[in-house]
Amino acid sequence: MKRLIASALCLSLMATMDTQAQTSSSSAAIDADVWKPVAASVANDDIATMGKTYHPDAILVMRSGTKRISEALSGWGKDMVTNKGKGITATVEFRFSQRQDDAETAFETGMFKYTTKDKAGVSTPRYIRMEALLVKTGGKWRMIMEHQLEAVDEAAWNALPH
């Protein structure tokens, strides 16, 4: 009986370690397929690249309601053009409090820091809590749902791991 319990504990520990390793490698792949391209697209005013990080049927969820990501991207693209014309640049960074995933699905919770800088060099950061649901399709990770929650302060941002 003791051997059976020891074997079960060993298998359980190995499964947990396996899941953690898979989560870690999935998170790195998600970063490469989604979060890094989104950050680059914001910095480069490249809405087309941002659009490629979303599943074609993706939904944006905000306090004001839901909309298809294609509609949101259209608005964000117009904002990029307007801001560029005004000499405003932007950056976005992501930090996560929770990352759950397997080989084909993921759910991530955290925040993004969206910072604009005007022509005079004055930066204005905004911190927004977020959740994302992702799927792996065609060998690439894509967001299928982005949920933007409430705005928070810098202290909340700094409390998250880098």
Backbone bond lengths (Angstrom), bond angles and torsions (degrees), N, CA, C in turn:
res aa  C-N    CA-C-N  psi(-1)  N-CA   C-N-CA  omega(-1)  CA-C   N-CA-C  phi
1 M - - - 1.444 - - 1.529 110.80 -
2 K 1.368 116.00 -42.17 1.458 119.65 179.59 1.529 110.65 -61.65
3 R 1.324 116.53 -37.96 1.467 120.49 178.77 1.524 110.84 -65.46
4 L 1.322 116.67 -39.55 1.457 121.54 179.09 1.530 110.36 -63.12
5 I 1.331 117.28 -44.83 1.462 121.54 178.81 1.525 109.68 -64.87
6 A 1.323 117.06 -44.89 1.466 121.01 179.05 1.527 110.55 -61.37
7 S 1.320 117.02 -41.48 1.466 120.80 178.67 1.526 110.79 -64.79
8 A 1.325 116.31 -42.50 1.465 120.46 179.66 1.526 110.16 -63.48
9 L 1.334 117.06 -43.02 1.467 120.45 178.38 1.522 110.87 -63.52
10 C 1.309 115.95 -41.47 1.465 120.70 178.74 1.527 110.82 -61.53
11 L 1.327 116.35 -46.96 1.463 120.46 179.03 1.528 111.17 -62.84
12 S 1.332 115.90 -40.25 1.463 120.24 178.87 1.524 110.60 -63.21
13 L 1.324 117.21 -44.31 1.457 121.64 178.73 1.532 110.56 -63.27
14 M 1.313 116.72 -42.78 1.471 120.37 179.01 1.528 110.42 -63.72
15 A 1.318 117.82 -40.68 1.466 121.13 178.89 1.517 110.43 -64.33
16 T 1.346 116.87 -40.82 1.463 120.89 178.50 1.520 109.83 -63.94
17 M 1.334 117.62 -44.73 1.462 121.04 179.53 1.522 110.16 -63.79
18 D 1.329 116.78 -39.70 1.454 121.67 178.03 1.526 110.89 -61.94
19 T 1.331 116.86 -44.28 1.462 121.69 179.37 1.513 110.60 -64.21
20 Q 1.347 117.11 -42.01 1.463 120.10 178.88 1.521 110.91 -63.47
21 A 1.322 117.15 -41.40 1.464 120.20 178.77 1.522 110.17 -64.76
22 Q 1.326 116.51 -41.07 1.458 120.56 179.41 1.521 110.27 -65.49
23 T 1.328 117.31 -42.28 1.456 121.41 178.71 1.518 109.55 -60.76
24 S 1.314 116.29 -44.55 1.458 120.29 -178.98 1.522 111.24 -61.36
25 S 1.330 117.90 -46.43 1.460 119.90 -179.87 1.524 111.24 -71.06
26 S 1.335 117.88 -34.85 1.461 120.18 176.34 1.520 110.11 -65.64
27 S 1.340 117.24 -41.84 1.456 120.58 178.98 1.522 111.08 -61.05
28 A 1.313 117.13 -40.85 1.470 120.36 178.06 1.526 110.32 -64.27
29 A 1.328 117.18 -40.14 1.465 120.77 178.21 1.525 111.01 -67.74
30 I 1.338 117.04 -38.95 1.464 120.88 177.14 1.529 109.66 -63.39
31 D 1.318 116.44 -44.11 1.470 119.92 177.24 1.530 110.56 -56.77
32 A 1.330 116.76 -45.28 1.468 121.02 -177.98 1.526 112.56 -69.10
33 D 1.334 117.17 -36.47 1.467 120.86 -176.59 1.525 113.78 -86.48
34 V 1.344 117.09 -27.14 1.468 119.74 -171.84 1.520 112.36 -122.24
35 W 1.339 117.87 -66.17 1.459 119.91 -167.52 1.522 113.95 -68.55
36 K 1.319 118.40 -40.83 1.478 119.73 177.21 1.530 111.68 -66.48
37 P 1.333 119.31 -44.28 1.473 118.87 175.98 1.530 113.45 -62.81
38 V 1.336 117.69 -36.56 1.468 119.36 177.41 1.529 109.09 -63.27
39 A 1.333 117.13 -46.72 1.466 120.15 179.43 1.527 111.05 -59.64
40 A 1.332 117.23 -43.71 1.468 120.43 179.14 1.523 111.32 -65.52
41 S 1.329 116.90 -38.42 1.464 119.91 -178.59 1.522 111.68 -66.15
42 V 1.324 117.48 -36.58 1.464 120.78 177.22 1.530 109.45 -66.84
43 A 1.318 117.00 -47.74 1.468 121.16 -179.27 1.522 112.06 -62.79
44 N 1.343 116.96 -30.71 1.469 121.52 -176.50 1.525 114.04 -103.11
45 D 1.333 117.21 9.22 1.472 121.13 -177.57 1.524 111.31 50.40
46 D 1.326 116.56 48.13 1.459 122.87 -173.36 1.535 110.05 -118.24
47 I 1.305 116.07 82.30 1.464 120.89 -176.62 1.531 111.85 -66.11
48 A 1.325 118.00 -28.17 1.469 120.81 179.25 1.527 110.77 -63.54
49 T 1.330 116.79 -43.46 1.459 119.93 178.05 1.518 110.69 -65.40
50 M 1.329 116.83 -40.62 1.458 119.56 177.72 1.527 109.65 -60.35
51 G 1.305 117.10 -44.12 1.458 121.35 -178.84 1.513 113.48 -57.89
52 K 1.322 117.01 -31.05 1.468 121.31 -179.62 1.520 112.78 -71.27
53 T 1.327 118.23 -13.70 1.463 120.79 179.96 1.527 111.95 -84.05
54 Y 1.326 116.38 -8.40 1.459 121.41 -178.89 1.526 111.04 -104.86
55 H 1.307 115.96 147.19 1.455 122.59 169.76 1.531 106.92 -66.66
56 P 1.326 119.40 145.41 1.472 120.14 -179.22 1.525 114.60 -56.52
57 D 1.331 117.80 -26.76 1.464 121.32 -179.71 1.529 112.68 -98.64
58 A 1.325 117.95 16.31 1.461 121.70 -175.11 1.522 112.27 -62.00
59 I 1.320 114.04 150.90 1.455 123.06 179.75 1.526 108.83 -123.23
60 L 1.328 116.25 137.43 1.450 123.17 171.82 1.523 107.22 -99.88
61 V 1.329 116.61 127.48 1.458 122.12 179.14 1.530 107.39 -114.24
62 M 1.332 115.44 125.72 1.465 121.40 177.08 1.525 107.48 -134.01
63 R 1.315 116.15 171.71 1.467 120.05 178.40 1.522 111.02 -58.07
64 S 1.318 116.43 -32.99 1.469 120.75 -176.80 1.524 113.17 -78.96
65 G 1.331 117.67 -9.83 1.456 120.48 179.10 1.517 111.83 141.11
66 T 1.325 114.97 -163.35 1.454 121.13 -179.54 1.520 109.53 -120.37
67 K 1.328 114.91 156.23 1.457 119.93 173.46 1.516 108.81 -156.73
68 R 1.298 115.08 156.28 1.471 120.05 175.69 1.523 108.21 -65.54
69 I 1.317 115.42 145.74 1.461 119.45 -177.22 1.527 111.27 -63.26
70 S 1.325 117.86 -30.06 1.468 120.10 178.86 1.531 110.53 -59.71
71 E 1.326 116.70 -37.79 1.469 121.12 177.93 1.532 110.53 -69.28
72 A 1.329 116.77 -43.44 1.463 120.95 178.68 1.527 110.60 -62.60
73 L 1.335 117.12 -43.91 1.463 121.12 -179.58 1.519 111.26 -61.40
74 S 1.306 117.04 -38.26 1.460 120.63 178.37 1.528 110.06 -59.92
75 G 1.312 116.91 -46.72 1.460 121.16 178.70 1.516 112.54 -65.49
76 W 1.343 116.53 -43.76 1.460 120.12 179.26 1.529 110.83 -63.74
77 G 1.328 116.66 -37.71 1.470 120.38 178.01 1.526 111.34 -62.74
78 K 1.325 116.62 -42.17 1.470 120.63 177.11 1.523 110.45 -63.22
79 D 1.341 116.68 -40.28 1.462 120.65 177.51 1.525 111.38 -61.94
80 M 1.335 116.57 -39.72 1.464 120.42 178.44 1.523 110.82 -61.06
81 V 1.323 116.49 -45.21 1.465 121.18 180.00 1.531 110.36 -63.37
82 T 1.326 116.59 -45.30 1.471 121.23 179.50 1.520 110.82 -61.06
83 N 1.332 116.44 -48.41 1.466 120.20 -179.22 1.524 112.07 -63.32
84 K 1.314 116.42 -40.91 1.461 119.83 179.21 1.530 109.89 -60.87
85 G 1.328 116.73 -41.44 1.463 121.44 177.86 1.516 112.51 -62.52
86 K 1.314 117.61 -28.02 1.461 122.46 179.11 1.530 112.81 -91.49
87 G 1.337 116.22 0.46 1.464 119.78 -178.94 1.516 113.44 78.21
88 I 1.322 116.85 20.30 1.463 121.90 179.32 1.525 109.13 -95.44
89 T 1.323 115.83 131.70 1.463 120.87 175.82 1.530 108.43 -111.65
90 A 1.325 115.71 163.35 1.463 119.91 -179.09 1.519 110.69 -143.04
91 T 1.312 114.12 154.53 1.463 121.80 172.75 1.523 107.78 -138.41
92 V 1.332 115.79 159.49 1.464 120.76 173.93 1.522 108.19 -139.75
93 E 1.313 114.95 140.92 1.464 122.68 176.57 1.525 107.70 -128.83
94 F 1.323 116.12 155.04 1.465 121.52 -179.26 1.523 110.36 -127.67
95 R 1.320 115.00 142.14 1.467 122.29 171.27 1.521 107.14 -137.64
96 F 1.332 115.03 148.12 1.462 119.41 -173.94 1.514 111.97 -124.49
97 S 1.327 115.05 139.54 1.457 121.62 175.00 1.529 110.30 -97.52
98 Q 1.335 116.22 -24.08 1.460 120.64 -179.46 1.523 108.84 -150.04
99 R 1.326 115.13 134.84 1.461 120.95 176.29 1.528 107.09 -136.25
100 Q 1.326 115.85 111.18 1.461 121.87 178.15 1.522 107.19 -113.69
101 D 1.318 117.29 129.76 1.455 117.87 177.17 1.506 111.70 -158.74
102 D 1.320 113.25 163.56 1.449 121.05 169.08 1.523 105.46 -131.16
103 A 1.298 117.95 -159.51 1.468 120.28 -175.15 1.524 113.48 -68.48
104 E 1.342 118.49 -21.62 1.472 119.93 -173.98 1.521 115.80 -131.57
105 T 1.341 117.79 -9.20 1.461 120.01 -179.11 1.525 109.81 -136.94
106 A 1.331 116.19 153.67 1.462 119.74 178.43 1.523 109.97 -152.81
107 F 1.327 114.37 150.45 1.462 122.25 173.19 1.512 106.12 -133.22
108 E 1.333 116.65 125.71 1.455 120.72 -176.95 1.526 110.06 -128.05
109 T 1.316 115.37 140.00 1.453 123.06 179.60 1.519 108.12 -124.70
110 G 1.305 116.60 137.49 1.455 119.74 178.06 1.509 111.43 176.51
111 M 1.319 115.32 -140.25 1.465 121.83 -178.98 1.509 110.03 -145.49
112 F 1.328 113.18 159.38 1.450 117.56 165.74 1.515 108.39 -124.71
113 K 1.318 113.84 149.08 1.462 122.35 176.72 1.521 106.03 -112.12
114 Y 1.320 115.93 111.89 1.458 122.10 -179.50 1.528 106.81 -105.99
115 T 1.326 116.46 117.91 1.461 121.35 -175.96 1.517 110.03 -119.58
116 T 1.321 115.29 128.34 1.460 120.03 172.23 1.525 108.47 -106.68
117 K 1.333 115.36 149.57 1.461 121.79 176.93 1.517 107.60 -130.07
118 D 1.335 115.80 123.28 1.471 119.65 -178.49 1.533 110.94 -83.42
119 K 1.334 115.52 178.25 1.471 121.06 -177.39 1.522 112.17 -58.73
120 A 1.317 116.93 -30.34 1.465 121.10 -179.65 1.529 112.04 -80.16
121 G 1.331 116.94 -4.22 1.461 120.92 179.06 1.512 114.35 88.80
122 V 1.332 117.41 10.54 1.467 121.40 179.35 1.527 109.14 -82.55
123 S 1.328 115.22 121.59 1.465 121.02 -179.59 1.519 110.60 -94.46
124 T 1.339 114.95 140.31 1.460 121.62 177.20 1.525 108.61 -129.33
125 P 1.338 116.64 103.31 1.468 118.85 178.49 1.528 111.49 -87.81
126 R 1.327 115.18 149.10 1.464 122.85 172.20 1.526 106.31 -129.66
127 Y 1.302 116.38 137.55 1.461 122.53 -178.38 1.525 107.72 -115.73
128 I 1.325 116.38 122.84 1.464 121.41 -175.85 1.534 109.48 -127.79
129 R 1.329 115.85 127.60 1.471 119.34 172.25 1.522 108.21 -69.73
130 M 1.325 115.06 146.66 1.458 119.48 -177.89 1.521 111.37 -149.62
131 E 1.318 113.93 160.84 1.453 123.09 170.86 1.525 106.56 -135.31
132 A 1.313 115.31 148.72 1.466 119.10 177.46 1.520 109.32 -139.88
133 L 1.313 114.62 139.19 1.452 122.78 174.12 1.522 105.70 -111.62
134 L 1.330 116.04 127.61 1.462 120.70 -175.28 1.517 110.93 -127.21
135 V 1.325 115.11 153.69 1.459 121.83 174.93 1.524 108.06 -132.37
136 K 1.313 114.71 150.78 1.451 119.66 174.95 1.521 107.01 -97.82
137 T 1.311 115.58 119.82 1.456 120.90 -178.06 1.521 108.63 -137.67
138 G 1.307 116.14 133.44 1.465 120.06 -178.35 1.520 112.93 60.29
139 G 1.341 116.44 29.62 1.460 120.98 178.95 1.526 114.29 80.99
140 K 1.326 118.49 2.02 1.469 122.45 -179.17 1.525 110.40 -125.01
141 W 1.327 115.53 146.46 1.452 120.79 174.06 1.514 109.83 -80.86
142 R 1.342 116.04 137.30 1.470 122.24 179.16 1.521 109.02 -138.69
143 M 1.323 115.68 141.25 1.462 120.29 175.18 1.518 109.29 -75.32
144 I 1.318 115.74 132.09 1.464 119.40 176.01 1.534 110.05 -108.33
145 M 1.345 115.96 -19.21 1.458 120.46 176.05 1.518 108.77 -149.53
146 E 1.313 116.14 128.49 1.458 122.37 171.80 1.520 106.78 -117.02
147 H 1.318 115.44 124.71 1.462 121.04 -179.24 1.525 107.90 -116.09
148 Q 1.318 116.58 109.23 1.457 121.51 177.38 1.520 107.99 -92.12
149 L 1.322 115.62 121.92 1.458 122.20 -177.13 1.527 110.18 -99.86
150 E 1.317 117.22 -148.32 1.455 121.12 -174.93 1.526 112.67 -76.20
151 A 1.323 114.48 157.78 1.457 121.31 172.19 1.521 107.90 -75.82
152 V 1.320 116.26 145.08 1.463 122.10 178.61 1.523 108.49 -131.37
153 D 1.326 115.77 -178.56 1.457 119.12 -178.29 1.529 111.78 -101.50
154 E 1.310 114.71 175.75 1.464 121.01 -178.06 1.527 112.34 -61.82
155 A 1.326 116.96 -33.13 1.468 120.24 179.05 1.528 110.96 -61.28
156 A 1.320 117.07 -40.80 1.471 120.73 177.65 1.530 110.13 -63.96
157 W 1.318 116.58 -40.74 1.458 122.35 177.48 1.535 110.07 -61.62
158 N 1.323 116.00 -47.30 1.459 120.41 -177.53 1.526 113.03 -67.66
159 A 1.334 117.01 -20.33 1.469 120.92 179.12 1.529 112.61 -74.97
160 L 1.337 116.80 -17.31 1.463 120.14 -179.35 1.523 110.61 -83.85
161 P 1.341 116.93 149.09 1.464 119.49 177.02 1.522 111.30 -65.00
162 H 1.316 115.50 147.54 1.477 121.28 179.86 1.500 109.58 -83.65
